[in-house]
Amino acid sequence: MATLAGPFRRTYTYLQRQAHESPVIFYSCVIGLIGPAMVLTVPPLRESWGYKSAEMVPAGYPLPKRARRPTEGYGDPAPSQ
């Protein structure tokens, strides 16, 4: 049974030592472990607290149902017909 807990004990000892000797590595590991956990926990919490997602942004502009006039002026070259 001690062999199953061995890697976890060494990881804890490593992180404890890094927290004192180089806190940047320790906090990088902590933030790296929190990120995937937040992906799984935050969306259900937001829904349970009543958060509603914003509606989707339109992907295109609706074109009018009429014949389109070519643009004139403003430095546009004459359309080739």
PEFEN-V823331 format. One line per field, one symbol per residue. phi: phi as a letter, one per 20 degrees, with the letter a starting at -180 (. if undefined). psi: psi as a letter, one per 20 degrees, with the letter a starting at -180 (. if undefined). burial: I if it has 24 or more other C-alpha atoms within 12 Angstrom, else O. A space follows every 50 residues. Layout:
# PEFEN-V823331
phi: ???
psi: ???
burial: ???
This chain:
# PEFEN-V823331
phi: .fffegfffffffffffffeebffffffffffefgffffedfgfffffen fdfffffgebdfefebfeeffcnlmffffec
psi: hhhhighhghgggghgghhggnhggghggghhhhghhhhhhgghgghhjj ppqqqqppirppqqmrppqqqqakjpqppp.
burial: OOOOOOOOOOOOOOOOOOOOOOOOOOOOOOOOOOOOOOOOOOOOOOOOOO OOOOOOOOOOOOOOOOOOOOOOOOOOOOOOO
